[in-house]
Each structure stands twice: as structure tokens, then as C-alpha cells.
Amino acid sequence: MRSFSFLTKMTVFGFLLSTLPVLFIGIFSYVTSSNEIQKDVNKGKYQLLVQINANVDQILTTVNHTLNQVINSNVLKKAMNSPLNVSDFTLYDNLRDELLHMQSFDTKLEDVVLINSRHNWMIKNSGLYRFDQYAYHEQLSALIQSNEDTAWTMNPSVWFYSEESADSNKCEYNISLIKKLPVTERNPYGLIMANIPSCSLQTLLQYDPEQSDTTMVLDDKHRILLHPDHSVIGQSVSVTGFTDAEKLNEQSGQFMSLINDQKYSVTYYKSPTNGWIYLSFTSIASLTKESQKIGIYTLVLCLFMLLVTMLLAWIGSRRMYSPIQMLLKQMDVRTPEIRQNRKNEFQAIGEQIQQLFQSKTQLESELQQHLKQVRTLFLAKAFQGQVKNNDLTEQLERFGYSTQLQAWESLAVVTFQIDSLDGTRYEKRDTELLLFAIHNMIEELIPAGNRLGSVTIDHTVATLFGSATVEINDFKTALFELTEHLQQQIQMLLELKVSIGISLPFDSIAHISLAYQEGLDALKHRLKLGEGIVIQYENVNQGKHYLNISYPSHLENELVDAIKIADKDKSKELLRSFLGPVFSDQMSPQEYHLPLVRLLNSLLIVKQESGISLNQIHPGKSSLFEDLLHLNTVPEIEEWFWTRVIHPMIQIFRDRQDAQYHNISEKIIDLIHHHYDSDLSLEECASRLNYNANYLSSVFRKETNSSFSEYLATYRFSMAKKWLRETDISIKDIAARLCYNNPQNFIRSFRKLEGITPGQYREKHVSS
């Protein structure tokens, strides 16, 4: 009984002692929850602002890149030197197509405006205008005469009114990217503007009307660009009651502010790209209210746990000693000392448990396996094996390089990189323009017969140099002299230091990807050799070519494309074709893991970029990489890739495509039902919906099992029969309404479809 009494007291005391920290934590959380919640909320708001900035910058960067492509197009250059008279219809049509192709749902562009003040014309979505007769001629002229060449500005939407849409001014302001034209002239006489309605970017703010916080975006002049209340867009931020705009002078920060007699926590983040300020206001009153609720709930829960613990301790202690006594018997520790001092009982049990834990730790350390790290592979666009060798040769011949490829006996890849803009007259934003200038100088200074077209890849300009020279030393000498001359010309004309990397000479165009890697590896030695160098790869790799690991990159790209278009059969075939060359090489079992893990990593990147969560394809808690490394046979690996990764992704992409196809078909059918009595065509539908006509044709046929023209003709005939049955409209007027050139064509088509003439059809149904 004495042992039982001691154990009961110790058990109850232990339970109470273990519960007290929980009670103290509850009281502490009740007191400090407000500050902790505010910190968490501020941290979350900052991360949200950074994410919103990334989303907005992505759209702005895409618009800027697309606009640069239009500016550099031959169509626009030709148009800027043309008065665009009636005889220039083809030029105008091509130019309008260029501008319309920029406008997509992803970029949220609503209108692209092109102005030529020298030839007095202006083009936008609604058509061609004489610039001096346009209602807002003076305002747009001021933009041409401004000092800034490229800028994101906020302009009234009414400047770009559209006669085609009654609600074109539903957003009072546009966010416009302005570039003056021509870009090569000192005194530009035109400009091109890409207009994004400020309301269309509102969804990026992730506004929830049920929450007490507000998110907005300001420009560098503290004017409101984005706000849940569209009526305040374009005005100073002070109209919202916020008067501490002078505190927004750092890159990011948080502070307290009094707005309309209420205390708010202000979190802001300034975009490093354009200086826009992303603001979030959170009411302190709402945070305090929520924290009080949490504190009260925590306190009540702790008190309840304390009462339950005391009850359980009392009941459990009465039944606890019997199992302990049985455990002591099994351990054979019955000694007078243990009976007299009951602490020794727990000490004996503790020693046995400690031995078990030590054994368990040893087993875990012996069984633990070290997983290999997954390397992240950099995929180049043009010079790193994205196409098959046969396709590469055919494509180059199709581009007009067949003469060079037949004449060249020695080839090498040359890579150019800008060393630094520090100490120059350029800024970081000029990098793309400088690379473009280097690109042009390369093509001007190297004869067309000795090079392929140079390309820019990740701030690197690369070109393939070829020569009919068979002697390698002569080829190297000529190439080195040429690169030094290029470097000197760039230094003299652009006042810019560049470094040049030269690959080892090779004799087959199939080695272009290896040579490109050699050029990049050579440039890496600027860390030791300094800036402004011309270095050959043979000087850094003992004259040996870059090692290429056998990996079917082109099959991986085709597999990814097949998954994205939800082509199940082709995906399964490409998976089998991919695994064939992987396992055909003689490697150790561990080396086979490298291409398999690389494929899995590429598929997971596609999954993440497509917005697919890991739980959608792998709901389990285990790691996909661990599961893959545990597979032992080729059939198991192929089946695992198909059932666990590829097929679930195909199902998700197919569901997305079906929903998108159905939505597009519904829009086309709606256009037919509302505009069947006009000269409606598939091209006009594509223009209205901002899709390619061939794409709409295939989608519509898949959804309706009929072509666009068949569906339009069937609907027109149904309306014709309805008018013949229910109205007195003449056959001539019906034919005109249905866009027939003359009534005879309508009568012949009707007789072919129904077997009788329209008049006979009307008489038949009127008499019945």
C-alpha cells in the first residue's frame, strides 16, 4: 500500500506539473497574442506585396518585350516612313495585325496606339485616324515632345476612346508603356503606346471585401495606380486619408499610421524595376479583436485540459502500479533496496529503456541512407541540344545556310559577355540595348559567309564561326585576330569592355551544343584573369572537348510537349523511347539514377510552372525521388513514371483543355446567334476573341463535330425556315438578311437542303 500511495502521489504531481506549462503558455498567449499576430500579419503582407510586385512586373516585362519585337519589325519600320494612303492598305493591314497580336489575356493589353506626327496618322484598335484631327491631339503630341524615351505612365482612358465598344471607358485610367519612334533618331517624330486598363490589373491585388485590410499600388509621384475603389485611381494617395506618404522613402518597411481617426499598420514595398510602391493597410482594431478571441479560446482550453488531466491522473494512477510490478518481475530486479526506495524501480526501468533507445539509435544510423543531391540543369535555347542533329541541319539549310555548311571545314562557337557597367555612361536597364548593339556589330564585322546568325542567350551573345580552312592553326589564328578586332571595335564605338570565349575547333554542326558550353566555360575564367579578355577553351581544358553526358534532351522536350497537350498515346510512346537510350549505355546502377532523377526534376518543374500542386499527382507523404531510387528494374521504372507522374498530369491538362474548349465554342456559338445576319467569318470571330483562326477552327470542330461554316449555314437555314413559317417576309428579303448575293443562290441552297423551294415550304406550312 505504501508503494501504491507513493506512485499515486507521484503520478498526480507529474500530471499537474506537465499541465502547468500549458496553462502558463495560454495566459502568455492571451497577453502577447496581439503583437505576435501583428508580426505574422505584417510578414505575410510583405510577402504578399512582393508576390504582387512579381506578378505585375512579369506582365509589364512581357508587354515591354512584345512591344520591342513590334518596334524592331520590318512592318513598323516601313510604316513609319509611309503616309499610309489608300494605296497602302496591305501595309496598314499587316501593321494592324502586328498590333492586335500583342493583345492577349495574359498581358491584359486592351489597345496599342501608334502615332506618326511627321506623316500625320494614328492607328489604334478602332482604326486609322488623321493625327491632327484626333480629339486628343495636343495631349498625345505632348507625350512625343517629352524628355523621356521609354516610360510607364498613367493616362486618362478617354484619350484612347473606341467607337467599337460602348464600355471602352469603364476604366478611367490606363497604365501605358510609351516608346518614341524611330528609336535610332535623335529627334523622334512618333510613338507607340501599349495601354493596360488599370481595372484589369485589379485581380492581382487579391482583394477580399470581407477582410479589413486594403492593398493599393502607387506610382513614383504617389498617385494611385491600383485600388479596390476604382473612383480614386489617378488621384493622390491623400484622398484615402493616408498622410504619411513621406515615410515611403526606403525600399520596403512597416510603420503605424492614423487614417481617418483609426490606427493602421502600414506595410510597403517599392519595386526595384519601376519605383512603384505597393501598400497594404491593416486595421489594428481588427487584429486586436482577433487576438483577444484567440487568447480567450486558448485560456479556456488550458483550463479544460487542467481539469481533465487531474481526473485522468487520479483514475490512471490507481491502475498504473500493476503493470509496473509485472514489468519489474520480467526484468528480475526484485531486491530489498528497490522495495524500500521506490525511486530505484523507475531507475531500473529507465536504465532498460535507455538501452533500448541506444539500440534503436544504432539501428537507425546503420539503416540510414544518404540520398544523392539532384543537380539543377541549365537548358539553353539555341545552342544546347534542343533539336535533333538531323532537324538542326535541315533547319539551317531551310534558312539559307546550305552553302556555308557545305563549304565549312572548321567551325567554332564564339561567346561575348559584357564585363561590367560600373564606371561607364550606361545603366543596368541599358543591358539589353547594348547586347543588341553588340549583336549588330558582330553581324556587320563578320562576313555572312563565315558565320551563322548571332543570338542573345541570358546576357550572352553567341555566334558560330566557320571557315573553309582545313589547317587548324591557320583557323585559330584567323579566329583570334577577328575576335580581337571585334573587341577593339566594341571598346571604341560603345566605350564598353567585353570578354570573349572561343570553343575548340570542330568539324560537324552536330557539336554546336558542346562548343557553346566550351565558350561559356572559357568566359568563367574572368574570375582569375580579369575583364576584357579573349580566351580559348583549349587554354583551360588542355585541348580536350567539353564532356557531354548522354541524355536525350530532345525526347524530354517532346515528352513535355505531349503531356501539355494531353496526348496520352504519344506521351507513353515517348516515355518508352526516352528510357531506351538511357539504359542502353553501359553505366553502374548508381549512374543510371542521374538521367532518371533529371527527367523527374524536369517533369516537376513543368508541374510547378503549370500551377499543379504536388498533392494532385502524389497525395502521399513520401518523396517521389526516394520512391524512384528504390526501383530496381526497367519495367518498374517505366510503370512508375507513367502511373505516378505522367498520367496524372495528362488528366489535369486534359480537364483544363476541355473546359477551355467548351468556353471558346460557347463564345463562337453566341457570336453566330447574334451576328448570323452579317458577313460573319471565322477570321472575324478570331479577331474578336483574340485567337488564331486555325486554332478556333480545330477547337470548334472538336466540340461541335461540325465546321464553323457548316454550323453557320445550318443556323441561318433554321432562321430562314422560322421566318417562312411565322412571318410574311419576302424570299428576297430573307436572302438579303442571310447575306446571299442574290435570291437564286438562296433558293438553290434551300432546295438542296430541304428538297423543296422556299415558296413551297411556306405554302406547305401555312396550309397545315
Summary of the structure (lengths in Angstrom):
residues: 768
radius of gyration: 36.7
end to end distance: 108.1
largest distance: 121.7
contacts: 2167
relative contact order: 0.05
helix: 60%
strand: 13%
